[in-house]
Amino acid sequence: MKNLTSLPAVPTYLARYMAIRDRKHRITRALLTDAHALIEERYEAYEQAIGGGTLAGLRCDSEALQLSESLRACYNGITQPLTQLKQAIKDAQPKRLLKYCPLCGTTLPGTFDHYMPAVRFPEFAVHPLNLVPCCARCNSTKDDDWLSAEGKRQFLHAYADQIPDLQFVTVTLHECAALGGVGATFSLERPAGLEDEMWALIESHFRRLKLINRYGELSNDEVAEILAGCRNFYHEGGLNVQSFLRRQAVDRRSVYGRNHWIAVLMDAMAGHPNLMVWVRDA
């Protein structure tokens, strides 16, 4: 997994909000225009919390909650500036990154998650740093449950949390002679040098979204697809299947990060002594 790229500072995030606000119908627009100073203050508070690593301490605002219906209408009602904002967020990402949901790495991201739940923080309904492209499954699983009972964040923030370039997703391959196949079991292992707070957040993110189970559910098909690609390479005259597969893994890591489950799986398969046996038998 890799961090998402934030939108540039120009136009400002507040200006993007204002463009959306000004396309709403007259009553909503008037209410939000009167509350402009409040929204400006809350935008500054959000960005300061992200910069200072204090998102968990950002509290709901009673005045913003009173305007919840109007603020959330900025996101719920389709307008050209909102469509442009969503497209700008997608366009800001490196090519291929959004082939997979940045929260799970398994599915196409067809929706947006409000990291700070819109039901509690309606003022951030169209804040670019609060809109995370993701799949419907991750969106519904995360829902509004962003903090634990102890007040700790439970999910990685795709823009703000700097995901360490350390290996924490691992895989064990299993040969099954009776079935003539190869299986995979994924796990989460804490690497040396990873701070307690970041590890707790990573572990919570994976546990809450059930990512290790999801990788396991998808692994049989992915192993078969990887072996099919290796077999095609081999039958077309490729001599070093192991090197070919390692290059595939390096490419995956460069796009999706060191811990993308398919990159981890490819690396493990490339390093297995029976790779060529599997390729010939695939």
N, C-alpha and C positions, 0 to 999 in steps of 0.2 A: 504494500500500500504506500501511496505517496501523498504528500500534501497537495491540496488544490491551490491554484494561483489566484490571488485576490485581484479584483478589478483595480485598474490604476486610479489614482487620486483625482484625476480630472476626466469627466465632471465629478464633482464631489458626490459622496453617497447621499448627502442631504439633498443635493440638486436632483438626483435621480428620483428620490422620494417625492420631491415637489412636482416633478413632471408627471408622476403617476397621480398624485393628489389632485392636480389641476385638471385632470381628465374625468374626475368623478362628477356625479350630478350636483346640482347647486347646493342643496342642504348639507350634504357630506363635505363638499369642498369648503363651505363656509365654516363649519365646525372645526375642521382640521386647520384651516388658515388661522383661525383665532387661537388655536393651540400650538402655533408654530414654535414659539419659544420653548415650550415643554419638549417637543419632539427634538429640537436642536440639542437641548440639554441631555436628553436621553441617548441620542446618537453619540455624543461626546463621551457619555458614561460607558457605553458599550465598547467603544474603541479603546478607551483607557483601561477597561477591565481586560480586554484581549491583550493589550500591550503589557499590562502588568501581571498577567497570569492569574487574575482574580475573578474570573467569570462566575465561579460558584458563589461568590459573595454578592453578586449583583441582584438586588431585590426588585420585586414588582413595584410599580408606581401606581398609587391609587387613582391619580388623575388620569393616567393613561388607560387604566382599566375602565374608567367611566366612559371613555371614548372607544371602547373595544370594537363595537360594531362598525363604526366608521373607519377605524384604523385597519381592521381586518378586511374591509371592503376593498382596500387598495390592492390586496393580493387576490381576493376571491372573485373580483370582477375583472374580466379581460379588457385591457386597454393596450393601445399600441406601445406606450412607454414601458409597461410591465413586460410585454412580449419581447421588447428590445432588451430589457434588463436581463431576462432569462437567457436570451441568445448571447448577450455579451459575456455572461458568466461561462457559458459553454465554450464560446470562441476564445476565451482567455486561457483555456487549458491546453497543454501540449497535445499534439495529434495522437490519437488512439487512446489517450488516458481514460476518456469517458466511454470506452467500449464496455467497461465494467463499472459497476457502482463503487464509488470510493470508500464506502463503509464496509462492504463485504468482499468485493472483488470477484463476484460470481455472476452477476446479472446486469443487463442493460439498465442504466439509470433513466427511468422514464418520468420521474417526478422530482419535487424539491422538498427537502426536510427543513423545517424551522428548528435550528439547533436550540435556540431559546424559544420554548413553545409559545405559539401565537396566542393561546388561550390565557397565558400569564403575562406575556410581553407583547401585546398587540402593536406597540409602537415600533417593533422590529420586524413587522410582517413583510416588508420589502427591503430591509437592510441587506445589501449585497453580501456581507459577511455572515448573515444569518440564513442564507439560502444555500443549501447544500444539495447539489444534484445527487440523487440516490434512487434505488429501486423501491418499488412499492412495499416489498416485504420488510426491508430495513426501516422504511418510514413508519409503517404500522407497528412494528415491533418496538421501536424507540418511542414513538408517540410523544406523550408529554412527560415521560418519566426520566427526565434528564439528570436529576439528583437522587442520591441514595438517601436513606433515612438519616444518615449521619451528615448530610449536607455536602457530600463529595460528588463530583461529576462522574457519570457512569459511561460516557461515550467520548471518544476522541472528537475534537473539533477539527474538521478537515482543512480549515484555513489556518487556525491558530496554533494547534499543537504540533511542535516540530517532532515528527516521527523519527526516532533514532535509526541510523544506518547500521543496525545490529540484527543478527539473526535471532528471531524468537519464534517463528513458525518452523516446525520440523516435521519430517515425515519418515515413517518406517515402511519399507516395502515387504510384501509377503508373497512368496511363491506358493501356488496351490497346484501341485502336480495332478491331483485327481480331477480338477476342473480345467487344467491346462491354461491357467491364467495368472495374472499378477494383481495383487491388491495393495492398498495403501492405507495406512493409519496415520492421521495427523495429530500433532500435539503442540502445546504452547510451552516453551521452556524459557526461563529467565536467563538472559545472557549476562556475563560478568560486566560490571561497570554501569549497569542500568539503574538509575536512581529509583528509590522506593515509590515515590509519587507517580512517576511515569509508568512504572511497571504495574502499579495498582490500577491505573487508568486503562492501560492496554488489556490487562487481564479482565477487567470489568467489561470493556467494549466487546471482547471476543465472547465472553460468557453470556452477556445479555442478548447478543445477536445470534448466539449458538453457531458461531462460525466454524469451529472445529467439526461439529456434526455435519454442517452443510458441505464442508470440503469432502468429508468422508462419503456423503451421499453422491457426490458428483465424481468421485475419484475413478470408479470403474470405467465410465465412459471416457474420461480424460486420458486414462492410461491407454485405452484402446486407440484413441485418436492420435496420441503421441507415437505409439508403435506403428500405426498406419503411415504416418509421415516419415518415420525412419525407414520403414520397409520400401516406400516409394523412392526415397533417396538411394537406398542400397541397390534396388533393382535397376535404377537408371545409371548405375556405374559408380555411385559414391563409395569411396573406399573406407573412410573413417566415420562410421556412424556415431561413435562416441563424441568425436569433435563436432560433428554436425549438431548433435543434440545439446552439447554445451553451449554452442553459439546461439542456439534457440533460447536457452535459459538466460544467457547474458542479455539478449535482446529484450526478453520479457522483464528482467530486472530493471533495465534502463528506462523502460516505459512505466511499469507499474510498481516498482520498488522491490527491494531485496526479499520482502516477506510475502509477495504475492504467491498464493498457494500453487499456481501452475508452474511458476519459475522454480519454486522449491521442489516440486515433483519432478520436473525435468532434470534438475541437477542430480537428484538422488538416482534417477533411472540411468543417467549418463555415467554415473560412477559405479553402477552395479556390474559385477563380473559376468553376469549372465545376460547382459543386454542383447548381444548378438543372437543368443538362443531364442530370446523372446521375439526378436525381429524376424528371424527365419520361420518361427512357428506362428507368427501373428496372422 
